[in-house]
């Protein structure tokens, strides 16, 4: 054992590895922070550079991009409400209101601290529990996924504001929009109307940018009295006390991220929303969520980054990539003649340990890069609004186009911008729309796949203890929310 | 009648109309139903139909709630963030219309030239009057973005009429 660790250390402790990981994290943060540049795109762009590298160096470079990208996605979500990833849109729910209050730096700091902590916990889970979590993840079939997503959707009631009907309607709009495209089971058209670009459905990023960033731009131009421009850097950094106060939510979010990250196909968005929902439910400041609550930023980022190490569990232990990024990393393994799975642990255990060492170092790098970049990046919030908002619009146009190199995505973004602006004028919350739009396809696909599996028998949805567990959690959460709302109304009536 | 023109009633009416429109118009013409569907719940139209019926029901619920509150004389609480009376809609309308003009000329003029013109006009509309700032930012930002995407990220961005100079 000691020999193996020593060999791994020799394999890992090279200048090339340290630099590759560092460069990867910087590149990832930049990629994540630019609307239109996604983390998978960043990992794919870095892949050709790994061909001539040693296997450990090349894979560490990609892992650095991956981890940096997860954090980077939250930067634009906080500063200009243009999330770089679906998961980062959850961070923007509280991050952007904080930036508007002049606390951008505090929000960015908290996002970084939560990201690093969650990343560290996720890495530890990968190192110590890869085997156990991989076998747990394998028990998830479509019915289990479906119940998990149903539970995740209970957050909609939490982010609906004072008017639950409006919030639920907003979620329905998101669910309907998510059905556009080819039907996955029968391959038939749904709401395509001859437009072939709609066949794969609406891309997440133009919808997110349109729904969140553009209404800010339109509102800026529609406001008669310009808002007082607060210097974002005038606000303080997040203190250790802030971190300590939110540590519970960060650890819980990290564990949620680890559990969901270990399940192939889930990704960071459901983890971020579930973590956010749990934090909102248990926090004494629950009512401030969505209005600029630091704990909301911490919980969302912890959930999002908690998946980072855990997504490598099915990849390394079983050879199953859980998402696009791990699929690219699997490709990198194969390019170097390695096949992840049980045999890799048997034949190349020193390489695995070397990767684990690099992964642990990546958390520290993320912290350093994040701290340095925050000083530079938070200055964006200092730019006068009369310059910032026009620049944001042009940046959104470039970003929406760059996703798929199609002008159609720019049109989708503008249309969603009008929808988002209309929703804002009518007081319809955008968060339920967004959550439903992201989780909707997962919900529907797993619902239908489960029914196919059970030959139409609905009892498939209570087939295992996992489904019972999630049904139980959903019932408890809905019950608690109903009680909270009814008792709140009674108190209001009693108080006159 | 004016009492009905509040955000909650308008939202309710929109939900109701949209839900019914999708169920009775868009699903029949926009969703192809295969002939070999084993169970009704697996049909491609099942999921959107259920969602839109729920949407319509929510809209109806909101309208009933408004009607009840109007009948009882207690005004409904509205939670709209922005005060509509304090809005300058012509400027937002101009920006929205301008966005679609920008979309229409993006490929012809190219992202750099179209972005430069759009940025300069938007900054002037927003109140920026310093010519040097307007000039430098409106030219510099689209050019930098173009160079980043095309050279660093290898993503081809249409250069339009500037193609001979930029590519």
Interface residues (C-beta under 8 A of the other chain):
Chain A: X34 X36 X37 X41 X45 X161 X162 X163 X165 X166 X168 X169 X172 X173 X175 X176 X179 X183 X185 X186 X188 X189 X190 X191 X192 X193 X214 X217 X218 X219 X220 X221 X222 X223 X224 X225 X226 X384 X385 X386 X387 X389 X390 X391 X393 X394 X395 X397 X398 X401 X402 X405 X407 X410 X411 X414 X417 X418 X421 X424 X425 X426 X427 X428 X444 X447 X448 X451 X452 X455 X456
Chain B: X7 X8 X10 X11 X12 X14 X15 X18 X19 X22 X26 X30 X31 X32 X33 X34 X36 X37 X38 X39 X41 X42 X44 X45 X47 X48 X51 X52 X54 X55 X58 X59 X61 X62 X65 X77 X78 X79 X80 X81 X82 X84 X86 X87 X88 X89 X91 X92 X94 X95 X96 X99 X100 X102 X103 X106 X107 X111 X115 X118 X119 X122 X123 X125 X126 X127 X128 X133 X137 X141 X142 X145 X146 X148 X149 X153 X154 X155 X156 X157 X158
